[in-house]
Amino acid sequence: MAAGGSILAWALFGARAGLSFGAGAALAGGNLSWLRSSIGAVVSGDLKRSRFRVLGGFFLRLMLIPLCLYVMIRFLFLDIFAAMAGFAVFICSVFFEGVLEAFGSSPK
């Protein structure tokens, strides 16, 4: 969905919008990857990693999202609506996949 949306935004609104959409989707992908590793560290019960370190990484991730969006929009001259749409489409695609998996599976 992110690649298709980026191509569609490029075709309909120009290169700036297409690149902004792709940048927002890339930020969302990095966000979800970091979240997955944080949750994996908490669930695995790895005693070498401190709980405060995992929690600090979680809050750092939450603070970096708006900061990265601000830097992308302010200094890279990206389109704010396209960047936010790219961010949202990546998150929504994960939600959409979860809904399809929940309703598409048959009970055994």
N, CA and C atoms as an extended XYZ file, in Angstrom:
324
Properties=species:S:1:pos:R:3:atomname:S:1:resname:S:1:resid:I:1 pbc="F F F"
N         0.823       -1.194        0.000 N   MET     1
C         0.000        0.000        0.000 CA  MET     1
C         0.867        1.257        0.000 C   MET     1
N         1.998        1.197        0.699 N   ALA     2
C         2.871        2.370        0.764 CA  ALA     2
C         3.504        2.656       -0.591 C   ALA     2
N         3.987        1.631       -1.258 N   ALA     3
C         4.608        1.834       -2.569 CA  ALA     3
C         3.569        2.276       -3.596 C   ALA     3
N         2.409        1.648       -3.574 N   GLY     4
C         1.351        2.034       -4.500 CA  GLY     4
C         0.857        3.449       -4.251 C   GLY     4
N         0.731        3.822       -2.994 N   GLY     5
C         0.307        5.184       -2.656 CA  GLY     5
C         1.331        6.220       -3.058 C   GLY     5
N         2.599        5.877       -2.923 N   SER     6
C         3.659        6.796       -3.319 CA  SER     6
C         3.654        7.021       -4.835 C   SER     6
N         3.479        5.947       -5.567 N   ILE     7
C         3.413        6.059       -7.038 CA  ILE     7
C         2.178        6.844       -7.457 C   ILE     7
N         1.054        6.569       -6.804 N   LEU     8
C        -0.181        7.287       -7.125 CA  LEU     8
C        -0.064        8.772       -6.786 C   LEU     8
N         0.515        9.083       -5.638 N   ALA     9
C         0.704       10.493       -5.265 CA  ALA     9
C         1.642       11.189       -6.239 C   ALA     9
N         2.669       10.491       -6.693 N   TRP    10
C         3.606       11.054       -7.674 CA  TRP    10
C         2.871       11.353       -8.980 C   TRP    10
N         2.039       10.406       -9.425 N   ALA    11
C         1.332       10.567      -10.697 CA  ALA    11
C         0.284       11.670      -10.636 C   ALA    11
N        -0.420       11.767       -9.499 N   LEU    12
C        -1.509       12.739       -9.406 CA  LEU    12
C        -1.054       14.126       -8.967 C   LEU    12
N        -0.083       14.193       -8.051 N   PHE    13
C         0.260       15.482       -7.454 CA  PHE    13
C         1.701       15.926       -7.675 C   PHE    13
N         2.512       15.086       -8.309 N   GLY    14
C         3.882       15.476       -8.603 CA  GLY    14
C         4.915       14.749       -7.760 C   GLY    14
N         6.168       15.007       -8.094 N   ALA    15
C         7.287       14.318       -7.451 CA  ALA    15
C         7.390       14.651       -5.966 C   ALA    15
N         7.149       15.891       -5.613 N   ARG    16
C         7.256       16.307       -4.207 CA  ARG    16
C         6.285       15.522       -3.331 C   ARG    16
N         5.043       15.382       -3.796 N   ALA    17
C         4.040       14.643       -3.031 CA  ALA    17
C         4.378       13.156       -2.978 C   ALA    17
N         4.851       12.596       -4.071 N   GLY    18
C         5.216       11.186       -4.084 CA  GLY    18
C         6.369       10.876       -3.151 C   GLY    18
N         7.387       11.733       -3.155 N   LEU    19
C         8.515       11.546       -2.248 CA  LEU    19
C         8.107       11.768       -0.793 C   LEU    19
N         7.236       12.720       -0.552 N   SER    20
C         6.749       12.969        0.806 CA  SER    20
C         5.971       11.773        1.330 C   SER    20
N         5.129       11.218        0.488 N   PHE    21
C         4.358       10.036        0.857 CA  PHE    21
C         5.297        8.882        1.192 C   PHE    21
N         6.296        8.666        0.357 N   GLY    22
C         7.269        7.605        0.602 CA  GLY    22
C         8.073        7.832        1.869 C   GLY    22
N         8.439        9.080        2.146 N   ALA    23
C         9.195        9.393        3.361 CA  ALA    23
C         8.353        9.140        4.603 C   ALA    23
N         7.084        9.505        4.562 N   GLY    24
C         6.189        9.232        5.690 CA  GLY    24
C         6.006        7.738        5.912 C   GLY    24
N         5.893        6.985        4.826 N   ALA    25
C         5.758        5.531        4.943 CA  ALA    25
C         7.039        4.905        5.485 C   ALA    25
N         8.199        5.416        5.074 N   ALA    26
C         9.475        4.899        5.586 CA  ALA    26
C         9.605        5.172        7.087 C   ALA    26
N         9.179        6.338        7.527 N   LEU    27
C         9.194        6.660        8.957 CA  LEU    27
C         8.278        5.713        9.728 C   LEU    27
N         7.110        5.434        9.178 N   ALA    28
C         6.183        4.510        9.837 CA  ALA    28
C         6.762        3.099        9.879 C   ALA    28
N         7.447        2.685        8.825 N   GLY    29
C         8.073        1.362        8.815 CA  GLY    29
C         9.163        1.241        9.865 C   GLY    29
N         9.984        2.268        9.990 N   GLY    30
C        11.005        2.275       11.032 CA  GLY    30
C        10.401        2.266       12.418 C   GLY    30
N         9.313        3.002       12.579 N   ASN    31
C         8.601        3.054       13.851 CA  ASN    31
C         8.095        1.670       14.243 C   ASN    31
N         7.468        0.968       13.315 N   LEU    32
C         6.932       -0.349       13.640 CA  LEU    32
C         8.031       -1.376       13.875 C   LEU    32
N         9.134       -1.245       13.163 N   SER    33
C        10.255       -2.149       13.371 CA  SER    33
C        10.843       -1.970       14.773 C   SER    33
N        10.997       -0.724       15.181 N   TRP    34
C        11.520       -0.430       16.513 CA  TRP    34
C        10.548       -0.910       17.594 C   TRP    34
N         9.263       -0.707       17.363 N   LEU    35
C         8.250       -1.160       18.311 CA  LEU    35
C         8.284       -2.681       18.448 C   LEU    35
N         8.450       -3.377       17.335 N   ARG    36
C         8.512       -4.836       17.363 CA  ARG    36
C         9.708       -5.321       18.181 C   ARG    36
N        10.855       -4.681       18.007 N   SER    37
C        12.024       -5.104       18.776 CA  SER    37
C        11.856       -4.785       20.262 C   SER    37
N        11.208       -3.665       20.588 N   SER    38
C        10.963       -3.321       21.995 CA  SER    38
C        10.024       -4.326       22.652 C   SER    38
N         8.966       -4.667       21.965 N   ILE    39
C         8.012       -5.629       22.514 CA  ILE    39
C         8.653       -7.002       22.616 C   ILE    39
N         9.464       -7.363       21.635 N   GLY    40
C        10.173       -8.633       21.685 CA  GLY    40
C        11.113       -8.719       22.868 C   GLY    40
N        11.768       -7.618       23.202 N   ALA    41
C        12.668       -7.595       24.357 CA  ALA    41
C        11.901       -7.744       25.664 C   ALA    41
N        10.724       -7.163       25.736 N   VAL    42
C         9.917       -7.270       26.957 CA  VAL    42
C         9.356       -8.688       27.095 C   VAL    42
N         8.873       -9.242       26.013 N   VAL    43
C         8.248      -10.562       26.058 CA  VAL    43
C         9.269      -11.666       26.287 C   VAL    43
N        10.459      -11.511       25.714 N   SER    44
C        11.464      -12.573       25.831 CA  SER    44
C        11.969      -12.731       27.259 C   SER    44
N        11.859      -11.686       28.052 N   GLY    45
C        12.306      -11.763       29.430 CA  GLY    45
C        13.816      -11.847       29.546 C   GLY    45
N        14.504      -11.228       28.607 N   ASP    46
C        15.967      -11.235       28.605 CA  ASP    46
C        16.466      -10.473       29.831 C   ASP    46
N        17.173      -11.162       30.710 N   LEU    47
C        17.621      -10.534       31.947 CA  LEU    47
C        18.785       -9.576       31.728 C   LEU    47
N        19.462       -9.685       30.603 N   LYS    48
C        20.596       -8.802       30.332 CA  LYS    48
C        20.136       -7.380       30.035 C   LYS    48
N        18.963       -7.253       29.458 N   ARG    49
C        18.446       -5.926       29.120 CA  ARG    49
C        17.611       -5.394       30.268 C   ARG    49
N        17.870       -4.201       30.639 N   SER    50
C        17.141       -3.559       31.725 CA  SER    50
C        15.736       -3.172       31.266 C   SER    50
N        14.793       -3.305       32.142 N   ARG    51
C        13.419       -2.885       31.823 CA  ARG    51
C        13.361       -1.376       31.582 C   ARG    51
N        14.185       -0.631       32.332 N   PHE    52
C        14.201        0.823       32.137 CA  PHE    52
C        14.755        1.180       30.760 C   PHE    52
N        15.702        0.404       30.278 N   ARG    53
C        16.262        0.657       28.943 CA  ARG    53
C        15.208        0.422       27.859 C   ARG    53
N        14.429       -0.654       27.998 N   VAL    54
C        13.364       -0.939       27.038 CA  VAL    54
C        12.295        0.143       27.106 C   VAL    54
N        11.916        0.533       28.320 N   LEU    55
C        10.903        1.578       28.484 CA  LEU    55
C        11.406        2.916       27.956 C   LEU    55
N        12.681        3.227       28.211 N   GLY    56
C        13.271        4.455       27.674 CA  GLY    56
C        13.289        4.463       26.155 C   GLY    56
N        13.598        3.323       25.556 N   GLY    57
C        13.567        3.213       24.095 CA  GLY    57
C        12.171        3.401       23.539 C   GLY    57
N        11.176        2.905       24.274 N   PHE    58
C         9.789        3.067       23.846 CA  PHE    58
C         9.396        4.536       23.821 C   PHE    58
N         9.711        5.261       24.898 N   PHE    59
C         9.363        6.683       24.942 CA  PHE    59
C        10.213        7.506       23.980 C   PHE    59
N        11.447        7.114       23.765 N   LEU    60
C        12.289        7.787       22.772 CA  LEU    60
C        11.685        7.650       21.386 C   LEU    60
N        11.168        6.476       21.079 N   ARG    61
C        10.512        6.248       19.789 CA  ARG    61
C         9.307        7.160       19.635 C   ARG    61
N         8.517        7.287       20.704 N   LEU    62
C         7.337        8.151       20.637 CA  LEU    62
C         7.709        9.619       20.456 C   LEU    62
N         8.840       10.040       21.015 N   MET    63
C         9.262       11.435       20.855 CA  MET    63
C         9.897       11.677       19.486 C   MET    63
N        10.546       10.669       18.933 N   LEU    64
C        11.221       10.849       17.652 CA  LEU    64
C        10.266       10.931       16.473 C   LEU    64
N         9.085       10.348       16.580 N   ILE    65
C         8.137       10.378       15.464 CA  ILE    65
C         7.772       11.815       15.086 C   ILE    65
N         7.242       12.633       16.010 N   PRO    66
C         6.909       14.006       15.599 CA  PRO    66
C         8.149       14.825       15.256 C   PRO    66
N         9.267       14.557       15.923 N   LEU    67
C        10.493       15.283       15.609 CA  LEU    67
C        10.951       14.993       14.180 C   LEU    67
N        10.929       13.731       13.792 N   CYS    68
C        11.325       13.370       12.422 CA  CYS    68
C        10.377       13.969       11.398 C   CYS    68
N         9.081       13.937       11.684 N   LEU    69
C         8.120       14.550       10.763 CA  LEU    69
C         8.367       16.052       10.648 C   LEU    69
N         8.648       16.706       11.763 N   TYR    70
C         8.916       18.144       11.738 CA  TYR    70
C        10.154       18.453       10.887 C   TYR    70
N        11.218       17.684       11.099 N   VAL    71
C        12.459       17.919       10.338 CA  VAL    71
C        12.229       17.663        8.858 C   VAL    71
N        11.512       16.581        8.536 N   MET    72
C        11.251       16.275        7.124 CA  MET    72
C        10.461       17.393        6.457 C   MET    72
N         9.481       17.912        7.156 N   ILE    73
C         8.617       18.927        6.565 CA  ILE    73
C         9.292       20.289        6.551 C   ILE    73
N         9.966       20.650        7.617 N   ARG    74
C        10.562       21.984        7.747 CA  ARG    74
C        11.809       22.166        6.891 C   ARG    74
N        12.706       21.187        6.922 N   PHE    75
C        13.997       21.365        6.271 CA  PHE    75
C        14.123       20.652        4.934 C   PHE    75
N        13.307       19.657        4.676 N   LEU    76
C        13.382       18.950        3.401 CA  LEU    76
C        12.292       19.401        2.442 C   LEU    76
N        11.481       20.343        2.870 N   PHE    77
C        10.425       20.926        2.033 CA  PHE    77
C         9.481       19.866        1.480 C   PHE    77
N         9.067       18.952        2.348 N   LEU    78
C         8.120       17.931        1.943 CA  LEU    78
C         6.701       18.431        2.169 C   LEU    78
N         5.788       17.827        1.466 N   ASP    79
C         4.377       18.170        1.597 CA  ASP    79
C         3.825       17.509        2.860 C   ASP    79
N         3.277       18.313        3.761 N   ILE    80
C         2.825       17.799        5.061 CA  ILE    80
C         1.698       16.788        4.914 C   ILE    80
N         0.750       17.033        4.040 N   PHE    81
C        -0.377       16.123        3.889 CA  PHE    81
C         0.057       14.794        3.294 C   PHE    81
N         0.959       14.833        2.329 N   ALA    82
C         1.437       13.589        1.728 CA  ALA    82
C         2.284       12.784        2.714 C   ALA    82
N         3.121       13.465        3.502 N   ALA    83
C         3.941       12.759        4.482 CA  ALA    83
C         3.070       12.109        5.559 C   ALA    83
N         2.062       12.817        6.038 N   MET    84
C         1.162       12.252        7.047 CA  MET    84
C         0.321       11.121        6.462 C   MET    84
N        -0.079       11.250        5.202 N   ALA    85
C        -0.832       10.174        4.560 CA  ALA    85
C         0.043        8.933        4.407 C   ALA    85
N         1.310        9.109        4.069 N   GLY    86
C         2.224        7.974        3.973 CA  GLY    86
C         2.420        7.306        5.309 C   GLY    86
N         2.537        8.105        6.355 N   PHE    87
C         2.665        7.556        7.705 CA  PHE    87
C         1.403        6.789        8.079 C   PHE    87
N         0.260        7.361        7.795 N   ALA    88
C        -1.010        6.746        8.169 CA  ALA    88
C        -1.304        5.488        7.363 C   ALA    88
N        -0.960        5.479        6.083 N   VAL    89
C        -1.292        4.319        5.253 CA  VAL    89
C        -0.502        3.098        5.692 C   VAL    89
N         0.715        3.293        6.161 N   PHE    90
C         1.504        2.156        6.635 CA  PHE    90
C         0.885        1.575        7.900 C   PHE    90
N         0.491        2.441        8.822 N   ILE    91
C        -0.132        1.984       10.060 CA  ILE    91
C        -1.489        1.349        9.761 C   ILE    91
N        -2.259        1.954        8.886 N   CYS    92
C        -3.577        1.419        8.546 CA  CYS    92
C        -3.476        0.087        7.815 C   CYS    92
N        -2.427       -0.111        7.037 N   SER    93
C        -2.276       -1.385        6.342 CA  SER    93
C        -2.032       -2.519        7.331 C   SER    93
N        -1.306       -2.247        8.412 N   VAL    94
C        -1.100       -3.263        9.448 CA  VAL    94
C        -2.434       -3.575       10.131 C   VAL    94
N        -3.208       -2.558       10.419 N   PHE    95
C        -4.526       -2.754       11.020 CA  PHE    95
C        -5.438       -3.545       10.079 C   PHE    95
N        -5.428       -3.187        8.799 N   PHE    96
C        -6.255       -3.851        7.792 CA  PHE    96
C        -5.877       -5.330        7.685 C   PHE    96
N        -4.587       -5.627        7.710 N   GLU    97
C        -4.134       -7.015        7.656 CA  GLU    97
C        -4.590       -7.792        8.886 C   GLU    97
N        -4.542       -7.158       10.049 N   GLY    98
C        -5.017       -7.811       11.267 CA  GLY    98
C        -6.504       -8.115       11.220 C   GLY    98
N        -7.299       -7.184       10.688 N   VAL    99
C        -8.744       -7.407       10.567 CA  VAL    99
C        -9.020       -8.545        9.598 C   VAL    99
N        -8.323       -8.558        8.463 N   LEU   100
C        -8.513       -9.643        7.504 CA  LEU   100
C        -8.126      -10.987        8.097 C   LEU   100
N        -7.052      -11.008        8.855 N   GLU   101
C        -6.622      -12.257        9.474 CA  GLU   101
C        -7.609      -12.697       10.551 C   GLU   101
N        -8.164      -11.758       11.292 N   ALA   102
C        -9.107      -12.108       12.358 CA  ALA   102
C       -10.408      -12.661       11.803 C   ALA   102
N       -10.924      -12.060       10.749 N   PHE   103
C       -12.192      -12.504       10.194 CA  PHE   103
C       -12.038      -13.558        9.107 C   PHE   103
N       -10.844      -13.689        8.578 N   GLY   104
C       -10.633      -14.655        7.489 CA  GLY   104
C       -10.296      -16.038        7.975 C   GLY   104
N        -9.911      -16.188        9.219 N   SER   105
C        -9.527      -17.511        9.714 CA  SER   105
C       -10.758      -18.265       10.181 C   SER   105
N       -10.778      -19.551        9.880 N   SER   106
C       -11.905      -20.380       10.298 CA  SER   106
C       -11.537      -21.080       11.612 C   SER   106
N       -12.478      -21.180       12.540 N   PRO   107
C       -12.177      -21.853       13.810 CA  PRO   107
C       -11.966      -23.335       13.597 C   PRO   107
N       -11.029      -23.885       14.380 N   LYS   108
C       -10.732      -25.324       14.243 CA  LYS   108
C       -11.058      -26.057       15.501 C   LYS   108
